[in-house]
Amino acid sequence: MKVCITSKGDSPESVPENRFGRTPFFVVYNDETGEVIEAINNSSANDASGVGPKVVQMLVSKGVNVVVTGQVGGNAGKGLEIAGVPTYAFGGAKTVAEAYAAYKAGTLTRIV
């Protein structure tokens, strides 16, 4: 299973990004091993419109099963819901690694 966390940078030490569609990076963990397997540069982050659905489509095409972020816009939320990708708020996590640990501990609030 792949767990994707929105991030300002491309590593587990990076600060989580609050905005789903406009995040600079997605840090992807293999949930079976707990290892980071990919850092995806969000090429849609600066698009004028339609960012949320584009990002959902890209993540689904990469096999992402879970998203951890700060907040999700309406269109992106609908896309994640339709795709069956549960989405959680990272809360007070200060790093991507902390957000992943909180997800694994089951302490995050589901938002989609």
C-alpha positions in Angstrom: 0.0 0.0 0.0 1.2 3.5 -0.8 0.7 6.4 1.6 1.2 9.9 0.2 1.9 13.0 2.3 1.8 16.5 0.9 5.1 18.3 1.6 7.1 21.5 1.1 10.2 19.4 0.2 11.2 16.0 -1.1 12.2 14.2 2.1 10.8 12.8 5.4 12.4 15.7 7.2 10.5 18.3 5.1 7.6 20.3 6.5 4.2 19.0 5.6 2.2 21.2 3.2 -1.3 22.2 4.2 -2.6 22.6 0.6 -3.4 19.4 -1.3 -3.5 20.5 -4.9 -0.9 23.3 -4.6 1.7 21.2 -2.6 5.2 21.4 -4.1 5.9 17.6 -3.4 4.2 14.4 -2.5 6.3 12.1 -0.4 5.2 8.5 -0.9 5.8 5.7 1.7 5.6 2.0 1.2 3.3 1.2 4.1 4.5 -2.4 4.4 8.2 -1.4 4.8 7.8 2.2 6.2 10.3 3.4 3.6 10.0 6.4 1.4 9.8 5.0 -2.1 9.2 8.2 -4.1 9.1 12.0 -3.9 6.8 13.3 -6.7 7.3 16.9 -7.9 3.8 18.4 -8.3 4.0 19.8 -11.9 0.3 21.0 -11.6 1.0 23.2 -8.5 1.0 26.5 -10.4 -1.7 25.7 -12.9 -4.4 28.4 -13.2 -7.3 26.0 -12.5 -8.4 22.4 -12.2 -5.4 21.5 -10.0 -7.2 19.3 -7.5 -8.7 16.8 -10.0 -5.4 16.7 -12.0 -3.5 15.8 -8.9 -6.0 13.2 -7.8 -5.8 11.6 -11.3 -2.0 11.6 -11.2 -1.8 10.1 -7.7 -4.3 7.4 -8.6 -2.3 6.5 -11.7 0.7 6.0 -9.5 -1.2 3.6 -7.2 -1.5 5.8 -4.1 -3.9 4.3 -1.6 -4.0 6.9 1.2 -3.4 10.7 1.3 -2.2 12.7 4.4 -2.5 16.4 4.0 -3.7 19.6 5.7 -6.9 20.4 3.7 -8.6 19.3 0.5 -10.7 21.5 -1.8 -14.2 20.4 -2.9 -13.3 19.1 -6.3 -10.3 17.2 -5.1 -12.2 15.8 -2.2 -14.9 14.5 -4.6 -12.2 13.0 -6.8 -10.5 11.3 -3.8 -13.8 10.0 -2.6 -14.8 8.6 -6.0 -11.4 7.0 -6.3 -11.8 5.4 -2.9 -8.6 7.1 -1.5 -9.1 7.8 2.2 -7.6 11.2 3.2 -6.4 12.3 6.6 -5.4 15.6 8.2 -1.8 15.6 9.5 -2.7 17.8 12.5 0.2 19.2 14.4 3.0 17.2 12.6 6.1 19.2 12.1 7.7 16.9 9.6 6.5 14.5 6.9 8.0 11.6 9.0 5.9 12.8 12.0 2.8 12.9 9.9 3.5 9.3 8.7 4.1 8.1 12.2 0.8 9.7 13.3 -1.0 7.9 10.4 0.6 4.6 11.4 -0.5 5.2 15.1 -4.1 5.8 13.9 -4.3 9.2 15.5 -5.1 11.3 12.4 -8.6 12.6 11.6 -10.1 11.4 8.4 -11.3 14.3 6.2 -12.4 12.4 3.0 
